[in-house]
Amino acid sequence: MENRTLYERIGGDEALQLLTDKFYDLVFEHELISRLFKSDKDIIKEKQRLFLTQFLGGPQLYSDVHGHPMMRARHMPHTITEDDAVAWLQCMSQAVGVLPISKELKDELFDRFPRTAFFMVNS
């Protein structure tokens, strides 16, 4: 039985840096969802890296810096549709695809996102 967290098994912070870099390159260019990401790209990437660290079983970095994630509440000011969630997931799938990990780990990692993405839908 594997006792290491998903965060550790995908490669920790180095993997999350690569993932968030690729993901936000895609998101900021995406015709549908780029409108949701209007603030500083580096700040957004850092918040996502901190959140994903925590979300995947690593240190509680996001909570240490920003408090409880309260992700739905933090996203409520933005109109998010099901189409937005699908587009977000497509970008995340492409970003996960660049990680130098096994297909099984890529699938396990990506499987963590759909429920959360659709939980953010508010319109």
N, C-alpha and C positions, 0 to 999 in steps of 0.2 A: 504494500500500500504506500502511495506517495504522500509524504507528510509535508512537503514543501508547498508553499502557497503558489497560486497561479502567477502572481507577481514574480516570485523567484524563478519559477520554471520557464517563463518566457524570456528571462534575462534581466529582470529588475529595471533599474532606472535607465540604463543604456537602451533597452528595448523601448521603453516608454518615450524616451527622447525621439527615437527614430519614428515611432508610431505617431506621435503628436505632430512632428514636423511634416510628415507625409500627409496626414489627415487634414491639417489646416491649409496646406498648399492646395489640396483638392477643394476644400470647403470655400475658401476665399475666392475661388474661380468658378464655383458652381452657380449657374444662372438662377436656380430656384432658392437656394438657402444662403447664399452669400449675404443677403439682406439682414440675416439674423446676427451677423458677426461684424459689427461696425466699429468696435473699439480696437485698441492696439493689439495687433496679432501676437506679439510676444507675451503680453499679459494674459491673453486668452489661452495661449499654449501652456503657459506655466500653471495656470489654474487647472487646466485639464490634466496636466501631468500629475499635479498634486492629488487631484480627485482620483484619477485612475490608479495611482499608487495605493491609495486607501481602498478603493473599490475592488481591487484584485488581491487584497490580503497583505499588502505591504504596510509600512508605517503609516500612522494616522496623520499624514502631513497636511492634508486639506483642513481637517478639523483644527489642527494646531495653529494654522495661520488665519483661517476664515470662519471658524466655528462649525457647527453642524452643517452638513451639506445642504439640506433642505432643497434638493434639486428642483422639485416641481415648483415650489414657491419662488425660487430664484429665476425660473424660466417664465413665470406667469406674465410678466410685462410684455413678452413677445408673443405674437400670434404664431402658433405652431400647428400646422395641419398634418394629417396623415401622410400627404405627399411629401411634406418636409421631413417627417420621420423616415420615410423610405429613402429619400435622397441622402439624409444623414447616414443611414445604414449602408448605402452604396459606397459612400466615401470611406466609411470606416472599414468596410470589407476590402476595398482596394488598399487602404493603409495597412491593415493586418497582413495582407498578401505580401508586402515587402519585407516583413520580419524574417530573419534567418532562423526560423524554427520549423518543426515538423508540421505537416498538414493537420495531424491530430491536435496539436497545441493551437494552431491557428483556428481550427474549428471550435475548440473549447473556449478560446478567448472571444471569438466573435459571438458565440452563443450567449455571452453575458450581456450583450447590448440591445437586442430587439425589445425585450420587455421594458427596459428603461427608456428607450427611444419613444416607444408608443405611450408610455406613462406621461411624457412631456406634452403630448398633443392636448391642445386646449381650444381648438377652434374647428 
